[in-house]
Amino acid sequence: MVLPKRKLGRQMNFTRRTLILGTGALLAACTKFQAYSGPDVTRIVAQKSTKSLQLLSRGETLKRYEIFLGFAPDGAKEVEGDGKTPEGSYVIDRRNPNSAYHLSLGISYPNEQDIARALAKGQSPGGDIFIHGQKNYFKRNRLDWTAGCISVSNREIEEIYAMVPNGTPIDIYA
């Protein structure tokens, strides 16, 4: 059946408009940047022994996540390259929206004590410790694999990234 030109033109405009709006809606749904309007996150607590990370608001747990750590999870980070996740009190001090690990929040490691401990051994304390997602969006690692960072799923880092502002204290416990 051949449609008259006028009807065909309207149908093509409708199809084009639907395609454009549908593509826009799909892209909006797939963005890694979320909005958050809930209670302020006032502290993050990471427990290495239970492999959990909690977002707290004035002492109340808002969210809890399973985490993956450095490939040598026992003990505190001492020197660059040891594969350990730091232990101590730090702050979230930077954000990386273009991280190789989806999104990432920087942890202020090393602090003065970390630097002194490493220098006493004649080594560097290292740095670039983050809370981040996974390198491969569709695969969640099942083992501790980072070089000392804290890793969560990509969907979880999207949520954490939206909820946690720079300056938020983070305590990392053994």
C-alpha positions in Angstrom: 0.0 0.0 0.0 1.4 3.4 -1.0 0.6 6.2 1.4 -0.1 9.7 0.1 2.9 12.0 0.3 1.3 14.1 3.1 0.6 11.1 5.3 4.0 9.6 4.6 5.7 12.9 5.6 3.8 13.0 9.0 4.6 9.3 9.6 8.3 9.9 8.9 8.3 13.0 11.2 6.6 10.9 13.9 9.1 8.1 13.5 12.1 10.5 13.5 10.7 12.3 16.6 10.1 9.0 18.4 13.6 7.8 17.6 15.2 11.1 18.8 13.1 11.1 22.1 13.6 7.4 22.7 17.4 7.7 22.2 17.5 10.7 24.6 15.5 8.8 27.2 17.8 5.8 26.8 20.9 7.9 27.2 19.5 9.6 30.3 18.7 6.2 31.8 22.3 5.0 31.1 24.2 8.0 32.5 26.6 7.2 35.3 25.8 10.5 37.1 23.0 10.2 39.5 21.2 12.9 41.6 20.9 12.5 45.4 18.6 14.5 47.7 18.5 12.4 50.9 20.2 13.0 54.2 23.8 14.2 54.2 26.5 11.6 54.3 28.6 12.7 57.3 31.1 9.8 57.5 32.2 6.7 55.7 33.3 3.6 57.6 35.1 0.8 55.8 35.7 -2.5 57.7 38.3 -4.6 56.0 37.6 -7.7 58.2 33.9 -7.8 57.1 34.6 -6.3 53.6 31.9 -3.7 54.1 31.6 0.0 53.6 28.9 2.1 55.3 27.7 5.5 54.5 26.6 7.2 57.7 24.5 10.3 58.4 25.0 11.5 62.0 25.7 8.0 63.2 22.8 6.3 61.3 23.7 3.9 58.5 22.2 5.1 55.2 23.7 2.4 53.0 26.0 -0.6 53.3 28.1 -2.2 50.5 30.2 -5.3 50.0 33.8 -4.2 49.0 36.9 -5.6 47.5 40.3 -4.5 48.7 44.0 -4.6 47.8 45.3 -7.9 46.6 47.1 -8.3 49.9 44.2 -7.5 52.2 45.8 -8.3 55.6 47.5 -5.4 57.4 47.7 -1.7 56.8 49.3 -0.2 53.7 53.0 0.6 54.6 54.8 1.3 51.3 54.1 1.8 47.6 53.4 -1.4 45.8 52.6 -3.6 48.8 49.0 -4.3 47.6 47.5 -3.3 50.9 44.6 -1.0 51.6 45.4 1.7 54.1 44.0 1.7 57.7 43.3 5.0 59.5 41.3 8.2 59.3 41.3 10.1 56.0 38.9 12.3 54.0 37.4 12.2 50.5 39.6 14.8 48.8 38.9 14.5 45.0 36.6 13.1 42.4 37.4 11.5 39.0 34.5 11.3 36.6 36.8 9.9 33.9 38.3 7.1 36.0 39.5 3.9 34.3 37.3 2.2 36.9 34.0 3.9 36.0 34.0 6.6 38.7 36.2 7.2 41.7 36.5 9.2 44.9 40.0 10.0 46.1 41.0 9.1 49.7 43.6 11.5 51.3 46.2 8.8 51.8 49.0 9.2 52.7 48.7 11.3 55.9 51.7 12.4 58.0 51.9 9.1 60.0 51.8 7.1 56.7 54.6 9.2 55.2 56.8 8.9 58.4 56.3 5.1 58.6 57.3 4.6 54.9 60.3 7.0 55.1 61.5 5.1 58.2 61.8 2.1 56.0 63.5 4.1 53.3 60.5 3.8 50.9 57.6 5.8 49.5 54.2 5.4 51.0 52.5 5.4 47.6 49.3 7.2 46.9 46.3 7.3 44.5 44.0 5.4 46.8 40.4 5.6 45.7 36.9 4.2 46.2 36.1 3.1 42.7 34.0 0.8 40.4 35.1 -2.0 38.2 37.2 -1.8 35.1 34.8 -4.0 33.1 31.2 -2.7 33.5 29.6 -6.1 33.0 31.9 -8.2 35.3 32.2 -7.9 39.1 35.4 -9.3 40.5 35.0 -11.9 43.2 38.4 -11.6 44.8 40.4 -8.8 46.3 42.2 -7.4 43.3 43.0 -3.7 43.6 46.5 -2.2 44.3 45.2 -0.9 47.6 41.9 0.8 46.7 38.4 0.0 47.8 36.2 -1.3 45.0 32.5 -1.7 44.6 30.2 -2.5 41.6 29.8 0.2 39.0 26.2 0.7 39.9 27.2 1.2 43.6 30.0 3.7 42.8 27.4 5.7 40.9 25.3 5.9 44.0 28.2 6.6 46.3 29.6 9.2 43.9 26.3 11.1 44.1 25.9 10.8 47.8 29.4 11.6 49.1 30.8 15.1 48.9 34.4 16.1 49.0 35.6 16.6 52.6 33.6 13.6 54.0 35.7 11.8 56.6 36.4 8.1 56.0 37.7 5.7 58.6 39.2 2.4 57.4 39.5 -0.3 60.0 41.2 -3.6 60.1 
